[in-house]
Amino acid sequence: MLLPVIAAVDGSAESLAAAEWAAREAVRRDRPLKLLHAWSWHPRQNGETATAAARHLGRRCLRQAEERVQRACPGVRVEDEQVEGPATAALLRAADRADLLVLGSRGLSGFTGFVVGSVALGVVARATRPVVLVRAEETATDEHVPAADGHESTRTPYRDVVLALDLGDPCDEVIEFAFEAARLRSARLRVVHAWQQPSAIALGPGDIGLVQEPQRADEWLGFMTAVLQVWREKYPEIEVAETVTEGRAQSVLVRAASGASLLVVGRRATDRPTGPRTGPVAHAAIHHVGCPVAVVPHD
């Protein structure tokens, strides 16, 4: 039995955009789509009345999402489900039985700070399966390059898939997800690594500090080519562009993802003493990047 692509819906503009993106991804992956609504019971409310009201609201959210999905992707196989929360725990359980979990994200919130949502952040930090975050403004045409006349189109090729590759810890799960995403879209895969010149203090005994930036960049590029060679052989049809850039990984990544159809970042799944975290690169991506962001957990 094929695992479904699951989209969490709550009636918000972000969740509706996520449901539509998930429907397109389900079609690309030839998998069913499940729309999921999680609701929470509050002890200070009347039990039966609150439950009935919550289920009614859930049915309305699911119906609204299904109507939008069917308009956008008439051929997608859709089912829906309501589950009792708390939402983060319910979505984490759902992610365990999903090929991919898709959530809405508010991203950057004007001058008041960065708002992704506690539920989305909690799920991303703990999920054992890939999670994709989608903005409310995301549409099907955003995944494609503009037509020759400058107009938006879904008939043009897909924009690049961008992979943020940590060459200090290159993980097969993350790399494979990105190559597969590019294959499904017949898109170019742009692989990006950011490096920073080590200070003299950071160099250990016997280490050689390469002062010249071009030399160090060439070293990183050669290492990237070696890491990706087996994946190029596995996916010979995928055009791969390799880029190494000096700078902070978070800043380099945000610039690289501009104009992409999808950004893929990794997240170490091992719990830290302070609890699950997204990591600085994934954190920057889900707060600052405008395109859909896939966060792929790895050991």
N, C-alpha and C positions, 0 to 999 in steps of 0.2 A: 504494500500500500504506500502510495506516494505521500510524503509529508506535505501539508499545505503551506502556502504563504499566508500568514496571519496578519491582519491589520486591526489594530485597536481603535475603536470609534467611540466618541463621547458627544458628538453633535457639534464640536468646534470646527472652525474652518481648517485648522491644522489637521485634524483627524480625517476630515473628508478628503483633503488633498492626499493624505497618506493612503487612504483606502483606494483612491484612483491610481496612485503610483503602484500600490501593491497589486492591483488588478493587471496593470500592464506587465509587471514583473512575473506574475503568475502565468500569463500568456507566454512570455518569453521562455519561462522554465517548463512550460507544459505541465503545470501543477494546479490543483484546485485552490481557490481563494476562500479563506474563512474570515468573516467579519466578527469581531469579538467585542462585546461590551461588558465591562466590569462595574458592578455597583456595590456600595457598602451599606450595611445595616447600622443605624445609629441607635444606641440603647435609650436615648432620651426621647425618641419618637415612638409613637404607637406602633407595635410590631407589625400587625397585619396591614394596617393602613400604609405605613411606610414601605413595606415590602411591595404592596400592590402599586403604589405610586412609582417606586423605583423600577419595577418591571415594565410599567407602562412607558416611562421615559426611555428605558432601554430599547423597547420595541420600536419606538419612534426614531431613535438614533440609528438603529440598524436598518430600518426601512429607508430612511433618508440616504444612508450610505449606499445601500443596495441599488437604489434608483440611480444614483450618480454613477456607480460602477457599471451598471448595465448600459447606461447611455454612452459611456466612454469605451467600454469593452464588451460589446454584445455577446461575444462567444465565450466569455470566461465562466467557469463553473464556480458557483457561489453557494456557500452555506453560511449560516450565522449561529451565534451562540451567546447566551447571557450567562455570566458567572458572578458569584458573590465575591466581593473584595475582602480585604483592602486591595486596591487596584494594583499596586506594585507586586504584591505576592501573587495575585491572580495572573498577571501578565508573565511573571517569571515561570509559573507553572505551564502556561501556554507556550512559552518560548521553547521549553524542553521538548515539545512535540511538534515543533514547526521547522520547516526548511529555512524559514526566514521570518522574523518578526518586524513589522513596520509600524512606526509611531509618528505622530505629529509632533512638531517642535516649533516653538515660537522664536527661537534664536535670539538675535539681538533686539533689545527692547529700548530703542531710542536713547535718551540720555539718562534713563533711570537705572541702567545696569543691564546685566545679561540674564535673560529669562528663558530657560528651556523647559522648566517644569520639574517638580520633585519626583513625579512618577517616572517620567522619561529618564531622568538622571539615575534614579534608583535601579531601573531595569537595565540600562546600559552598563552600569557598574557591576551588576551581578549575573547577567544572563550568560548561559553556557552556549548559546547559539548566536549567530550574527543578528544584529539589530540595525535597521535603517531608520534614520530620522529625516523627516520630510517637512519642508516649510509650507505654510498656507498658500503661498503664491505659486507654488510649483505646478506647471502644466505639462502636457505631453510635448508641446512644441519646444519647451525649454531643454529637452533632451537632445534636440537636433540642431545642427548648424542652420543658419538662415538660408533661404533660397537665394538664387542669383540676383534677384531684384531687391533683396534685403528684407523681404517679408518672412514671417514665421511660417514654418511648415513641419509636418510630420513625415513628409516624403523624402526629405534630404537625409544624408548620413547622420549617424549619431555623433555627438560631441565626444571628446576623449573621456575615457575612464582614467582616473588618476590614482596611483598607488603610492602612499607614503611608506617608504621602505626604510626600516631601521637596519642599517648594515652591521650594527653592533650586535643585533639579535634578529637575523632574518628568519621568519617563521613560515613554514610551508602552508599552514592554514590560511594565512593572510594573503600570501602570494597567489595561491590557487584560486581563492575567491575572486581576486582582481582579474586574473586571466580568464576565468570562466565568465565574469561579467562582461569583459570585452568581447569574448567569443559570442555571447548571446546577442550582443548589439552589433557585431561586425564593426567594432570601433577600434581605434588606436588606443593602446595602453601606454600612458605616460608614467614612468616610474621616477619618483623624486626622492633624493636623499639630501639632507642638510648636514653640513659638518662645520665645526668651529675649530679654529687654530688653537692648539693647546698652548697654555702659558708655560714659561720656563719652570715655574713651580710645580706644574702638573707632570712634568717629565720625570720618570724614574731613572735609577742608575742604569746606564747603558742605552737608554732610549735616545733616539736621534730626532731632534726637532727640525722638520723641514721648513725652512723660513719662506721659501718661495711658494706662493699660493698655487700657481699652475701645477707644480710638481705634486703637491698634496691632492689637488683635485683629480689629477690623472690617476693617482693611486686609488682613490675612492671609486673612480669610474671603472677602473680595471677590476676592482673587487665586485662592483655591481654586475658587470658583464659576466663574471664567473658565476656569481650566485644565480643569475637569471638564465644561464645557458641551458640547463635541464628543462626549464619551463618553455623556453623558445622552441626546443625540440619537441616538447609535448604539444605545443600549440603553434605549429609552423605558420598557420594562416593569420596569426595576429601580428600586426605591425607594432613594434615596441620602440618607444623613444626613451632613452636613458638620460637623466639629468642629475648632476650633483652640484649643489650650490652652497657657498659659504654663508652662514648666518644661523640665527636661532630657528630651530625646526618649526616652531609654531608659526612664525612670520613667513618663512619660506613656503610652508604648506598652504596657508591662506591665499597667498599670491598664486601659487600653482593651480589651485582648485578653481580659480576664476574662469568661467566659461566651460567647465567640465560638466558631463552628464551625471557623473557619480564620483565621489571620493571614497577610497577604501583606506581605513586605518586599523591598526591592531590594538588590542588591549590585553595585557597580561591578566589571565584569569586567576592566578594564585592569590589568595587572600593575604593582605598585609596585616601587621599587628594593629594598625589603625583602622582596619576594615576595608571593604572593597572600594576601589577608586577607578576612575576612568583613565588616569594618567595624563600628563600635561599636553601631549600632542593630541590625543583624542578629545580632551577637554577643550582645547582651542578650536578644533575642527567643528565640534557640535555647537559651539557658541558663535563662531565667526564666519563659517563657510556658508554660502548661500545655496549651493546645490545639495541634493540628497547625500547623506553621509552614512556609509556602512561601517559599523564598528564590529570587528571580528575578534572574538576572544581566542586566546591561545595559551598554551602552557608556558 
